[in-house]
């Protein structure tokens, strides 16, 4: 089985260094998908789902809206400000990854590639710190 992501090296601590986003040739990478059968990746689908669930559980405050339709009572439904806030959070949820990049880059899109090359858990930890301590 060929792997979609291949590592290039190990760092001084023995951690695997994965290829960077800017080093991937998308045309070559897309051709690799034709050679992979569902049998080769079926277990990876389960592993990915487990990883996703773990991330959502461990970093729940980053992914859950502050307000939700379920949190509203009849009085809230008539308050235009509350309804606007819920709608805003739903819209933000749709664009969550882009907003994360925008936030970490302090609005400077030229820094996106630097952020995309950071370890995923580090990004989530930094976002958690910012949210916990209301850092802007």
N, C-alpha and C positions, 0 to 999 in steps of 0.2 A: 504494500500500500504506500502510495506517495502522500505526503502531508501537504496540506494547503500552505501552512506556515512552516517555514524551515528556520532553524536557528543558525546563526553564523559563528557564534563564539560563546565563551564563558567569561564573566568578569572576574575580578580578583577574589570575589567571595564565593565563586562557584555557581553564581546565578546564570541562567541561560539568557543570552542577549539575542532577542528576536530581531529580525530584519526591520528596518525603519520604514515608515510609510512612504517616504520619498525615494526609497530604493526599489520599490516594487514596480515591475513592468506589467501593467494591467493587461495588455494583450497576451503576453505569455501566460500570466496567471489565469486568465479566463479560459484558455485552451486546456488547462489542467483539469477543469471541472468535467470535461467530456470523458475523461478516463476513470472517473471515480464512480463506483457502483454504490447503490443504497446500502448494500451489505457492509461495505467498507466504513460507512459513516454512521450507521444506525446507532451504535453505542455512543458515538460522539454527540449525537442529538440529545440523548439522555444526559450525558455529562454537561453539555451546554445548559440544558434546562435546570439542572441541579445548581450549577454555578450562578445562573441568573437568579434563581430563587434565593440563594445564599446572599447575593449582593443586595437584592431587594429587602431581605430581612435585616441584614446588618446595617444598611444605610437607608432604612425606611424613611427618616425625615427628609431625605433628599428627593424622594420619589413620590411621596404622598402630598396631595394638596392640603393646605391649611383648612380650607372650607370645601365641603362637598355637598351635593344635593341632599344626601342622607342626613346631614347635620342641620338642615334647615327645618324650621317649623313654619306654621301658617303665617305667623307675624313676620318672619324673615323674608318670606316670599313676596311680601308687599313692600319691603324696604329696597328701594332701587339701588342703594349703595351696596347692600349685601349681595344682591343679584349680580351687579356689575363685578364685584370682587370674585364671585364664584366663576363667572364667565371668563374673567381675566386669567384665573388659575387654570381653567380648562384649556384656554388658548396657549398658555405658557407650557402646559404639559405636552401639547402637540409639538412644540419646538424645543423641548427640553435639552437635547444634545447641543443644538446651536446656541442656546442660552448659556449652557455650561461653558462652552468654548469662549463665547463673548465675555462672560464674567471673568474667567481665568485670564484672558488676554487683556482685561481692562479696556475692552472695546477696540483694541488694536488688532485688526485681522491679519496683519503681517506676522503676528506671533503665533498664529494657529499651528503651523508646522512644528514649532518648538514644543507646544503643549501636546500635540498628537504623538510625539515621540517619548513622552513621559510614561512611566508605569501607571496602569489603570487604577490600581489600589491607591497609589499616591495621590492621584487626582481626586478620588472619592474622599480620601482622608482630608485633603486640603479644603474641599468644599464643605465637609462636615465641620471643620474648625471654623470656617467663615460663618456658617449658619449658626453654630452653637454660640459663638461670641458676637454675633451680629456685626462682623467685620465687613466693611465695604471697600 
